Every structure is written in structure tokens, then in C-alpha cells.
Amino acid sequence: MSLLCFLICFILVMSGFRARDEALAADIAPSILRFHVLANSDSSEDQALKLRVKDLLLEKIRDGTAGNNISDKEGLKMYIRSEASALEAAAEDFIHSEGYDYGVHVGIETCEFP
């Protein structure tokens, strides 16, 4: 019986943590834009390449937005949409220079994020 009570208490505590995390996510979601790079596979080489591509794109985005006084999510989304072709080309050039032949797509989408 005590084990059952312990289990019930544990479940209640964990659900409270989850509710707190969901409330925090709901508070910050309107003001952030999540940047995500997908690797071609789970191999260590592709994962390492993904991180280098991520660094390259973040640098290009930071450099491109620095002089344009872009300070909010909507401005950043507009910038990325307008520069998507240039960002794709830069990423593809880098990937090819690393000896890979992967395609690139830059886009903005709405999706659920835990």
C-alpha cells in the first residue's frame, strides 16, 4: 500500500513539473524562433557536418541582421525568407567543399516543439 502511495505521489509531482514546463514554453514561444538544422543521417560524420553548417548559417544570419536593426521574431523571419536562396547557396557550397553532395532547403515552418 505504501508503494502505491509513493507511486501516486511521484506521478503527481512529475505532472506538476510537466505543467510548469508547458506554461514556460507557452510564455516564451511567441517571442522566439527556433533554428534547427537536420543532418542527412545519424552518422557521426553527418552530425559533425550539421554542426558546422549550423555555425556557418548562424554567422551569416547574425552578420546579415546586425546592420538592419532586426530585433524581433517577425523581422528575423522576413530576413530569412528574403535571404533563403543565399543561405541555401552558402550552405550547399560549404557542404560541397567538405566533400559531400547533400541538398539544402532553408524555410520557416510552424511545428510543435516539446
Contacts in CASP RR format, 6 or more apart in sequence:
PFRMAT RR
TARGET T0000
AUTHOR 0000-0000-0000
METHOD contacts of the structure
MODEL  1
MSLLCFLICFILVMSGFRARDEALAADIAPSILRFHVLANSDSSEDQALK
LRVKDLLLEKIRDGTAGNNISDKEGLKMYIRSEASALEAAAEDFIHSEGY
DYGVHVGIETCEFP
25 113 0 8 1.000
25 114 0 8 1.000
29 113 0 8 1.000
30 73 0 8 1.000
31 72 0 8 1.000
31 73 0 8 1.000
32 73 0 8 1.000
33 73 0 8 1.000
33 76 0 8 1.000
33 77 0 8 1.000
33 108 0 8 1.000
34 113 0 8 1.000
35 54 0 8 1.000
35 57 0 8 1.000
35 58 0 8 1.000
35 61 0 8 1.000
37 50 0 8 1.000
37 51 0 8 1.000
37 53 0 8 1.000
37 54 0 8 1.000
37 57 0 8 1.000
38 50 0 8 1.000
39 46 0 8 1.000
39 47 0 8 1.000
39 49 0 8 1.000
39 50 0 8 1.000
40 46 0 8 1.000
40 49 0 8 1.000
40 50 0 8 1.000
40 100 0 8 1.000
40 102 0 8 1.000
49 95 0 8 1.000
49 98 0 8 1.000
49 100 0 8 1.000
52 94 0 8 1.000
52 98 0 8 1.000
53 91 0 8 1.000
53 94 0 8 1.000
53 95 0 8 1.000
53 104 0 8 1.000
56 90 0 8 1.000
56 91 0 8 1.000
56 94 0 8 1.000
57 87 0 8 1.000
57 90 0 8 1.000
57 91 0 8 1.000
57 106 0 8 1.000
60 86 0 8 1.000
60 87 0 8 1.000
60 90 0 8 1.000
61 76 0 8 1.000
61 79 0 8 1.000
61 80 0 8 1.000
61 83 0 8 1.000
61 87 0 8 1.000
64 79 0 8 1.000
64 83 0 8 1.000
65 76 0 8 1.000
65 79 0 8 1.000
68 79 0 8 1.000
70 76 0 8 1.000
70 79 0 8 1.000
77 108 0 8 1.000
80 87 0 8 1.000
80 106 0 8 1.000
80 107 0 8 1.000
80 108 0 8 1.000
81 107 0 8 1.000
81 108 0 8 1.000
84 106 0 8 1.000
84 107 0 8 1.000
87 106 0 8 1.000
88 104 0 8 1.000
88 105 0 8 1.000
88 106 0 8 1.000
91 104 0 8 1.000
91 106 0 8 1.000
92 102 0 8 1.000
92 103 0 8 1.000
92 104 0 8 1.000
95 101 0 8 1.000
95 102 0 8 1.000
95 103 0 8 1.000
95 104 0 8 1.000
END
